[in-house]
């Protein structure tokens, strides 16, 4: 019986590999578009040939599994879709696309979107306001991104006086964080002990970061991360992939934590 189950599992894995291979062939990314994307986002081009080959393969599979929708007349061209796919697939380069299986739709806007918000203060009074969004990830999807914000990310590591900003990696970091049901700055981990170890590191790094932000110091990680632990995780992931050497120099324990989770060492 156990031999039969192992045989069934092997057949399922073989079928999946064949399906993926055919999908990559069918949705092969044209070389000019691939080179344009690497030119636009230099932190991608800095990866090894092995990483880039796997990233390109994952991009084809990502494009097959996700549905892009243009809002307000925005046209989602191949250039736009591949720019999203390459950056989205970088965090799951070693984890696999199953980490993104909880949603399908990606809504693209030309520019920032005004979203109506409501908050209740300590006295129970509800305050309504509008918030400008460059991107937003919601549990179960869809995920929203704006092309203008992505275009501004073309080379955020070029000026070390500015904090890192990458809207695609930021929102997909939230997707990873929410895979266990909610965004709390702790992605799904193997055990309760692993979660406790994660919190020991990230909370200490966050508190130190918040102190620097409050003191008005310049930080590699976007100061927006001081808002909450889940936002700190998202902006830290941005820095980890866009400027890994700088993050390792500035917050080494945080870098090691993310390297262990994502199974990548981009600063090496």
PyMOL commands that set and color helices and strands:
alter all, ss='L'
color gray80, all
select helices_A, chain A and resi 2-26+31-40+42-45+49-65+78-90+97-100+147-152+167-180+192-214+223-227+229-242+244-250+252-262
alter helices_A, ss='H'
color red, helices_A
select strands_A, chain A and resi 67-70+105-109+113-120+126-133+135-137+143-146
alter strands_A, ss='S'
color yellow, strands_A
deselect
rebuild
show_as cartoon
